[in-house]
Amino acid sequence: MQSAANPTASTSVPAVARREPSDFADRAFGIVLMSVVPAIFWTVLAAGVLPMFGYEIAPATLLQIGTGITLFLAVVAAALMQRSV
């Protein structure tokens, strides 16, 4: 059925409520995923490969490596996400 005010409106089709995604939560989760997952991968790789070459690495050093990678990737990911808005 069409009305005079809006000739394309139809009363037989119900309005669908759309869920607006939480931009902050989605972006924060994306930044965490893009920074923590690669940091864990590279830290585990360093912990596994370095002893094969005769280097013993302390757990505190592994924590520093992982933290450094995470912070660097978080800054890069946040900059890329901000640029895409």
C-alpha positions in Angstrom: 0.0 0.0 0.0 1.4 3.4 -0.9 0.7 6.7 0.8 0.6 10.1 -0.7 3.5 11.4 1.4 5.8 8.4 0.6 4.8 6.6 -2.6 7.5 3.9 -2.1 6.6 3.0 1.5 4.8 -0.3 2.0 2.9 -1.1 5.1 3.0 -4.9 4.5 6.7 -5.1 5.1 7.6 -4.8 8.8 10.6 -2.7 9.8 13.6 -4.7 10.7 15.6 -3.5 13.7 19.3 -3.6 13.0 21.9 -4.1 15.6 24.5 -1.3 15.5 27.8 -2.9 16.4 29.8 -1.4 19.2 32.6 0.3 17.3 34.8 0.7 20.3 34.5 -2.9 21.5 35.0 -4.3 17.9 38.0 -2.1 17.3 39.6 -2.9 20.7 39.0 -6.7 20.1 40.6 -6.4 16.7 43.6 -4.5 18.0 44.1 -7.2 20.7 43.8 -10.0 18.2 46.2 -8.3 15.7 48.8 -7.7 18.4 48.6 -10.5 20.9 48.4 -13.5 18.5 51.5 -12.7 16.5 53.4 -11.8 19.7 52.6 -15.2 21.2 53.6 -16.9 18.0 57.0 -15.1 17.7 57.7 -15.5 21.5 57.0 -19.2 21.4 59.1 -19.5 18.2 62.0 -17.7 19.9 61.7 -19.9 23.0 61.7 -23.1 20.8 64.4 -22.2 18.3 67.0 -20.3 20.3 68.0 -23.4 22.4 68.7 -25.3 19.2 71.4 -22.8 18.5 72.9 -23.0 22.0 71.3 -19.8 23.4 69.5 -20.1 26.7 66.8 -17.4 27.1 65.4 -16.3 30.4 61.6 -16.2 31.0 61.9 -12.5 31.8 63.5 -11.9 28.4 60.7 -13.8 26.7 58.2 -11.7 28.5 60.0 -8.5 27.4 60.1 -9.8 23.8 56.4 -10.6 23.8 55.5 -7.3 25.4 57.5 -5.3 23.0 56.0 -7.1 20.0 52.5 -6.6 21.4 52.9 -2.9 22.0 54.5 -2.3 18.6 51.7 -4.2 16.8 49.0 -2.5 18.9 50.3 0.9 17.9 50.4 -0.1 14.2 47.0 -1.7 14.3 45.4 1.3 16.0 46.9 3.6 13.4 45.7 1.5 10.6 42.2 1.3 12.0 42.1 5.0 12.7 43.1 5.7 9.1 40.4 3.4 7.7 37.6 5.4 9.4 
